[in-house]
Amino acid sequence: MATSQCPGGICDGFVDLLHSPESWSVSHPGWQHDAAWDDMVTAAESGCRTCRVFLKAASCFPPQPFYVSFLCKPAKVWGESGQCTFTGAFHLSIVYQNIIKLFKPDDGSFCDWPLPPLPQNKRDLSLDGKVTIATSWLTVCRDNHSDCNSYSEGVDEDTTKLPKRILDVSPPDGHGQLRLYETPEEAKGRYIALSHRWGQTQPLTTTKGTIGNWKQTIPWRHVPQAFRDAITVTRELGTRYLWIDSLCIIQDDHDDWSKQAQEMCSIYSNALLTISATRCDEGCTDTLFPDFQHSVTVDGDPSITVAVRAEGPHVSSSTHYPLLQRAWVFQERLLSRRILHFGYDELNWECMEKAWCECDPNTIYATLPHLKSSRSRNPTSALAPNVPTSAHHDMWRRMIYWYTQQQLTFSTDRGPAILGLAKEHMTLTRPKNSVYLSGLWSDSLVGDLAWEVTAVVVAGPVRPDTTAEPRLPGPTWSWTTVADAICMWPLHWVDSATTEVLDIVPPPAFAVPPTVTSAALDLKSTRHCITLKGKALKGISTNSKDPAVARDRKKFYNAWFEASFGVASGTFNFASDYPPPSESGDSIVVSDGEMVWWLHLGTNPVEGSNPSNRPLENIGLVLRCVDKTLGLYERIGLAGSRQEQWGDQGEEIVASLV
């Protein structure tokens, strides 16, 4: 058995395995050893060749870790027939912030460790190699995927209507000039869209002052790297036009921005392909083609050279990719029929039917569960007309749950950033007389009103208290006026038999509202009212004065509800739309002495209970009366009780929600 001569025996087990390749097999559980970074540094300085390799390999990808794990597992390779075989080599991974894998170098340098050769995606990072892979995926999709081809009402990508403005990346004169093209009304053609992160600053935009120049030519020296790469890929895929939001929308023109925000559905759904700058953490200054080609050589007897590569996560791991945590990008992913992700170290593909990656041709990983595959117009789709109406309602509510967990740079984009999906949802699933109501729908309104705040995602006040602090524009009954993640009740919701929608005065269906403040908002206006009739409990607002209670959000809100409505402790769970209380204990839900109401909306089975015999939870709106004469009420939260009697308790009221 070999001896490592490693101080402290950090890599003894590893060296033993190096000299026992016959012990590796499909069933071998692998080997793992954990070590402190400082111990490995000490061993390397004391002459351990193995630890010197580990140290130099890990140093290729800063920051330096405090703790590392070395993982050895049998290496597998995929053949052309799709069969997996195990080689005599093994994968060596160094795990800390990233996963770093070691391979045999492909330049013939000496390596006496039984490492696997570099896989194709780790070896060929050139433009030509990436375009070849992307072209093959695109060809398979266009030739075989009925869901993808039936998308956007089955219009062929070559004859689709072009957006109002588009980048012409390959004009007929052949000089490679780039310009902004304002299309005629019925102009048709094939185009690609770009999904990207703006970053802290946007170095290239179209404004009222630049649009004239950009229509002539956009100087290449002004184009940021991610845009350059996207333009190059578009040209290599044989496509003339590319849509980039920052250049195709006039950024300092609210009217133009508002109109184009309403066109996101057609812009992304009609595109041949969406290029996603998924790996570009710093925005458009990053490149789509990173240089991850590292190798390390360690002198010794003998010297050894190993290739070092970072193992990038698949796009299903959205927490690793800041771009995929953005609300606008969430919409873009769902609206696009095909997406080509440029990940940290490989390409990933998403379409209506498949999801592929370079590292394993048989890998089909999960992406946006229950959502992506339902975007087609195929009769077997989850949103097809023959599917029960309740499933359509459930799909929208699940979509909103995922959407509100995403991030926005500007909280006022909460409503606009979902308009494209709302338009598509109306086309695919809603009856012709249904009206879109700021994130809710008229044909499922009572159930849609039963949304609740579940977690704080965006810092700052969510709903103003009694001060004139900024608030998100829109009516208080809409979830688009809060910046938190929200939950809407799923498939088994049942409307209350005693609750009726009497009237709806809707906001403009797909308009982008101007920014307003609470001081400018007239709650006594009957604009955008929803008038309900139903059974309601009446209470008088009573806030807890206990600082210890105020420091616990759930205790604070439940204590307020119990005291205000005179119900026993534990009877109701109250989720407030207001920001959490301050530690000083001076926060309030509603001023003491104000009249408040709990209006019953319906029932929903308790989560986690036996599906065949689930107890029901009675859900209702918590309201504050803002004008008794006009019968106007503001929504302040949602409360539920598992006690059956509360479903038909209280007096009948008519409440116009503003």
C-alpha positions, 0 to 999 in steps of 0.5 A: 500500500502506498504512503502519502508522506502527508503531515497529519495524514490529510490525503492518506486514503486518497493516495491509497485509492490512487494505487488501487484502481481495481477497487473502483466499480459501479457499486463503489460508494466513493471516498470523502475526506474533509480538511481545514484549508489551513491544514492543507496549506501546511501539508503542502508547504511541508512537501505533500505533492497531493496537497499542493495539487489540491491547493493550487486547484482550489486557488484557481477559483477564489475566494479561498475557503476555510473548509474543503471536502475531497470527493472521489467517485467512479467516473461515468461516460455516455456513449452515442447510444445513450448508455452509461459506462464506468471507466477505470478513472474516477472524478475528484471533486473539491467542494466548498463554495463551488464544486471543482473537478479535476481531469486529465489535461488534453494537451498530453501533459503528464498525469499519473492520477487515474482521472477522466478526460475532459468532457466536451462541454469542459473542453470546447468553450469556443463560439463555433462549438457552442453554436453547433450544439445550439443549432442541433437542439434548435433543429430537434425542437423545430422538427419534433416538438409539437407543443413548441411549434403550436405555441403562439397560435401556431404561427411560423417563426419566419412569418411572425409579426415583428415587434415595434422596434428591433435590432438589425444585426446583419443588414444587406450591405454586409458591412456588419453595422448595427442599427435600431429598426422601427418596423412598418405596421405589418412587418414580418420576419424571424427574430431572437430575444435576449433575456438579461440582467441590467445590473447596477447601471445600464451602459447602453439604452435607447432614450428620446435623445439617442433614438435618432442616432441608433436608427442610423447606426449603433457604434460597436464600441458602445455595445456591452459585452453580453450584447455583443455576444448575443448579437454574434450568436444571433448572426451565427444562427442565421437570424437577422433581428434581435430584440433587447429591451433596453434598446428596443424600448424608449427608456425615458418615455413612460407611454412607450414603456407602458405600451411595450410592457403590455406587448411582452406576451407577443414579443417573447412568445413569437421569438424563434428563441430567447438567449438567456444571459444566465451566467452574467451576474454583473449584468450586461458587462459580463460575457456569455463565453467565460474562460474557465480553462485552468490547469495546474502543474506541481513539481515533484518526483514526478511532476504532475499536471491536471486540468481544473474546471468549476462545476456549474449548476443547472438552471433548475438551481435558480438560487445559483443564478441571480438572473433567474431570481428576477420577476421580469425574467420569470415572465420571460422564461414562461412566455418563451417557447425556447430558451438557450441558457448560457450557464457558468460552464455550459449551455442549457436548453429549455422548451415546452417539451424538453430540458437539456444540458451539455454535460449529460445528453440524457439529463432532463432536469426540472424547471418551473414545476407545473408551469413551463410545460403548460404554455402551449396550445396543444389539446393535451396541455394543462391549460387546454379548453377541455381541462376543468375550469378549477385547474385554470384558476389553480394554474394562475394562483400557483404562478403568482405564488412563484412570481411574487418570490422573485426580485424587482429593482423597482417595486412599482413594477410588481403589476407591469412585470406580470402583464404579459403572462396575464394576457396569455392566460386570458387568451388560453384559459379565461372565458371571453367575458372575464376581466383582468383585475390587477392580478385577479380575475372577474370569473374567479374573483372571490377565491382570488381575493383570498391571497395572503402575505407569506414572507417579506422579499423586498425591504421597506414598507409594504402597505402604508400605516397612518403616515403618508409613506410611499405605497405601491400603486393600485387598489388595496384588494390587489396583491400587486400593492404589496412587495411581499411574497404571497400565497393564493389558495389552490385547487380545492377552494370553494366560494362561500355560499353567502358571499356575492359579487355585486359590482366591479369597477375595474382598473384598466385591464392591462394598463401600467399605473403611474406611481402614486403615494398614499397622500395622493390616493383618495380612498373615498373614490369609488374608482376601482371598487369591488362590491361584495355582499356577505356575512361578516364579523364586526370588531373594534381595533385593539392593539397590544401594548406588550413590546415582547408581543410586538417583536414577534410578527405572528404573535402581534397580528394574532393578538390584535385579531383576537382582541379586536374581534373578541375570539379565543386565543388560537381560534384564528390565524391572521396574516396582515398586509401591513409591514411587521411591527417595530421592536419598540412596540409602537406599531399598530395594525389599525388605530385603536377604536376603529371599526373592523370586519372579517368578511367570509370568502370561502373554505379550503382544505387544511394543508397536510391533512388526509386528502380524503377527509381534510378538515376545512378552514374558513377564510375571510378578508379583514377590512377597515371601514374608511367611509361608513356613509359610502360603504367603502372599505380597505383591505388590511389582511386575511384571516382563517379559522378551522372551526366550522361555525365561523363560516355562517356567523355575523351580520350581512354587510355590503362592502365596496373594497377600494 
